Amino acid sequence: MTYQIEEEMKAQVYIPTADWPTLGEMAEGFEGHKYVSTDFLSGKTVNIRFENGWLIEHRFESSTALNWKILEGEGAGLSATETYEAIEVRPGILFVEFLKPAHQESATLIWKVETGDILAAVSSFHEQAGEKRTQTGFAAAVVDGMPGGSPIRKSSSLAGKRVLYRYSEDDWYEHVYFSAETMAWNCVNGAEKGIADVEKCAYYDVADDLYVLFWTETVMPVESVVVVDLKQMRSIGRFFCWDPKPAQLLHLTFGSKATLLNETHYPKSFEE
């Protein structure tokens, strides 16, 4: 199997962007290796205080229904009920994801339950050169009444690593993390087979061998937030996209099985 894929990769040719599949076609089957959802938050109400001054009540009415209300800060009084998904990536560490359709936003919370520390990522759309593009803002937060003190900080921890992600039996992508803000992806097998690009990215440390990976795509309007676990060799994440060909919003969560292919270490000097 490995030999066959290696030979097929050698035969791949350059594919111009005009011939790339739609984002919907690309994402088909990406749920093949997702984590199982948890009902840990069901019935709980928490107030989350963000570093930008927001205090937002999150009332988890069931294992899938979330009501949020801005109590303090810009937009105070706004509220809505959304469908959410919660996944326990490790004991006491949650990945919570929900779409806010009325605002065309995607909100992701990476949450340390014991301390109440949260890293929030909110993706939305904006106009750039007459095109609809994506953008993401990050903010630290702490659950009211919890001690905090263990924030999820930006890092360069993934730099130098090359990881293969298998989202399904057919959809395989490799990532090469060049530096703290630059990565490349390459579709080894699947709808985007033969397509690759270099993107701006960011990494955050959550726990030992557990990271948040963010990247924004250059060609397609895509923002991705992924929790990468190189201890369990898994990942869970979400895409928030504007698919220009059908002209529609695309939002989905996905999971993968991961393989660390290699790790690059440069010589300390040119003489070595």
C-alpha positions in Angstrom: 0.0 0.0 0.0 2.8 2.4 1.0 4.8 1.6 -2.1 1.8 2.1 -4.4 1.1 5.6 -2.9 4.7 6.6 -3.2 4.8 5.6 -6.9 1.5 7.4 -7.6 2.9 10.6 -5.9 5.9 10.6 -8.2 3.5 10.5 -11.2 1.3 13.4 -10.0 1.3 16.5 -12.2 0.7 20.2 -11.3 -3.0 21.1 -11.1 -3.9 24.7 -11.8 -6.3 26.4 -9.3 -9.0 26.7 -11.9 -9.2 22.9 -11.9 -9.4 22.4 -8.1 -12.5 20.7 -6.8 -15.1 22.6 -4.8 -14.6 22.7 -1.1 -17.7 20.5 -0.7 -16.2 17.8 -2.9 -12.9 18.1 -1.0 -14.6 17.6 2.4 -16.7 14.5 1.5 -15.8 11.7 3.8 -13.8 13.8 6.3 -15.9 12.5 9.2 -14.4 9.0 8.9 -12.1 9.2 11.9 -13.9 11.7 14.2 -13.8 11.4 17.9 -17.0 10.5 19.7 -19.0 13.5 21.1 -19.4 13.9 24.8 -22.4 15.1 26.9 -20.2 16.4 29.6 -21.5 19.9 29.3 -25.2 19.0 29.1 -27.2 20.9 31.7 -24.3 23.2 32.7 -24.3 27.0 32.6 -21.0 28.9 32.7 -20.0 32.5 32.3 -16.8 32.9 30.3 -14.8 36.1 30.7 -12.7 37.1 27.7 -9.6 39.2 27.6 -11.3 41.8 25.3 -13.9 42.6 28.0 -16.7 40.2 27.0 -18.5 38.2 29.6 -20.7 35.7 27.8 -23.1 33.2 29.4 -23.0 29.8 27.8 -26.0 27.6 28.8 -25.7 24.1 27.5 -29.3 23.0 27.4 -28.6 19.5 26.2 -25.7 17.5 24.6 -26.3 19.5 21.3 -28.1 22.7 22.2 -26.3 25.8 23.4 -27.7 29.2 24.3 -25.2 32.1 24.5 -25.8 35.6 25.8 -23.4 38.5 25.9 -23.6 39.9 29.5 -20.9 42.5 29.2 -18.8 44.1 26.5 -19.6 45.0 22.8 -23.0 43.6 21.8 -24.3 43.2 25.4 -27.8 41.7 25.3 -27.3 39.7 22.1 -28.2 36.1 22.4 -29.1 33.0 20.4 -29.5 29.3 20.6 -27.2 27.2 18.4 -26.3 23.6 17.8 -22.9 22.7 19.3 -20.5 19.7 19.3 -18.3 18.9 22.3 -15.4 16.4 22.2 -13.1 15.4 25.0 -9.8 15.2 23.3 -8.1 14.1 26.5 -9.5 13.8 30.0 -10.5 17.3 31.2 -9.7 19.0 27.8 -12.6 19.8 25.6 -13.0 20.9 21.9 -16.3 22.8 21.6 -17.5 23.9 18.2 -20.6 25.8 17.1 -21.8 27.8 14.1 -23.6 31.1 14.5 -25.6 31.2 11.2 -27.2 34.6 11.9 -23.8 36.1 12.2 -22.0 33.8 9.7 -19.4 33.0 12.3 -17.8 29.8 13.6 -16.8 29.7 17.3 -14.3 27.2 18.7 -13.4 26.8 22.3 -10.4 24.7 23.5 -11.1 24.3 27.2 -9.1 23.1 30.2 -11.9 22.1 32.6 -9.8 21.9 35.7 -8.5 25.5 35.6 -11.2 27.0 33.4 -8.7 28.3 30.9 -10.0 28.6 27.3 -8.6 29.6 24.0 -11.4 30.9 21.7 -11.2 31.2 17.9 -13.9 33.0 16.0 -13.9 32.9 12.2 -16.0 35.1 10.0 -16.1 36.6 6.5 -14.8 39.9 5.0 -14.5 41.5 1.6 -11.0 41.6 0.1 -10.4 42.9 -3.5 -14.1 42.2 -4.3 -14.0 38.7 -3.0 -15.4 37.0 0.0 -12.5 35.9 2.3 -12.2 34.4 5.7 -10.6 35.7 8.9 -10.1 34.4 12.4 -9.5 36.1 15.8 -8.1 34.4 18.9 -8.8 35.4 22.5 -7.9 33.9 25.9 -10.7 33.5 28.4 -11.3 32.0 31.8 -14.6 30.6 33.2 -15.9 32.8 36.0 -15.2 31.2 39.4 -12.3 29.0 38.1 -8.7 29.6 39.1 -7.2 30.0 35.6 -3.4 30.3 35.5 -2.8 27.7 32.8 -3.4 29.7 29.5 -3.1 28.1 26.1 -0.2 30.1 24.6 1.1 30.7 21.1 4.3 28.7 20.4 6.5 27.2 17.7 6.2 23.7 18.9 5.2 22.0 15.7 7.9 23.7 13.6 10.1 21.1 11.9 7.6 18.3 12.0 6.1 16.5 9.1 2.8 14.7 9.8 0.4 12.6 7.7 -3.3 12.9 8.5 -5.8 10.3 7.4 -9.3 11.8 7.5 -10.8 8.6 6.0 -9.6 5.5 4.2 -9.4 7.6 1.0 -8.5 11.2 2.2 -4.8 11.6 3.2 -3.0 14.9 3.6 0.5 15.6 4.8 1.6 18.7 6.6 5.1 20.1 6.8 5.5 22.8 9.5 8.4 25.0 8.3 8.4 27.7 11.0 6.3 29.4 13.6 4.0 30.9 11.0 4.5 28.9 7.8 3.4 25.4 6.7 2.7 23.4 3.6 0.0 20.9 2.9 -0.2 18.2 0.2 -3.1 15.9 -0.7 -1.6 12.4 -0.9 -4.9 10.8 -1.8 -8.5 11.9 -2.2 -10.5 14.6 -4.1 -7.5 17.0 -4.0 -4.9 14.5 -5.0 -1.9 16.2 -6.4 -2.8 19.6 -5.0 -0.6 21.4 -2.5 0.1 24.9 -1.2 2.0 26.9 1.4 0.0 28.7 4.0 0.2 31.1 7.0 -0.3 29.3 10.3 0.0 29.4 14.1 0.4 26.9 16.8 -0.6 26.9 20.5 0.5 24.6 23.3 -2.3 22.9 25.3 -0.5 20.0 27.1 2.4 17.6 26.5 2.3 16.7 22.8 -1.1 18.4 22.4 -1.4 21.4 20.2 -3.8 23.8 18.6 -3.0 24.2 14.9 -4.5 27.1 12.9 -4.0 27.8 9.2 -5.6 30.2 6.7 -5.5 29.2 3.0 -4.2 31.4 0.2 -6.2 30.2 -2.7 -9.5 29.1 -1.2 -11.4 31.1 1.6 -10.8 28.5 4.3 -9.9 28.9 8.0 -9.0 25.8 10.0 -8.6 25.2 13.7 -7.4 21.7 14.7 -6.3 20.1 18.0 -3.4 17.8 17.2 -2.5 15.0 19.6 0.9 13.6 18.9 0.7 11.3 21.9 -2.5 9.5 20.8 -1.8 10.3 17.1 -5.2 11.8 16.5 -6.6 15.1 15.5 -10.0 16.8 15.7 -10.8 20.1 14.0 -13.1 22.2 11.9 -13.2 24.0 8.6 -15.0 27.3 8.1 -15.1 28.2 4.4 -16.7 30.2 1.7 -17.0 27.9 -1.3 -16.8 30.3 -4.3 -18.0 27.8 -7.0 -21.5 27.1 -5.5 -21.2 30.4 -3.5 -22.2 29.0 -0.1 -20.9 28.7 3.4 -19.3 25.4 4.4 -18.7 24.4 8.0 -17.8 21.0 9.2 -15.9 19.2 11.9 -13.6 16.3 11.1 -11.1 13.9 12.7 -8.0 12.0 11.6 -5.5 9.4 12.5 -2.0 10.9 12.5 1.5 9.6 11.7 4.6 11.6 12.5 6.7 11.0 9.3 9.8 12.8 10.4 11.3 15.8 12.2 13.8 18.2 10.7 16.8 19.4 12.7 19.1 21.9 11.0 22.9 22.0 11.7 23.9 24.6 14.2 26.5 26.0 11.7 27.4 25.7 8.0 30.6 23.9 9.1 28.7 20.9 10.4 
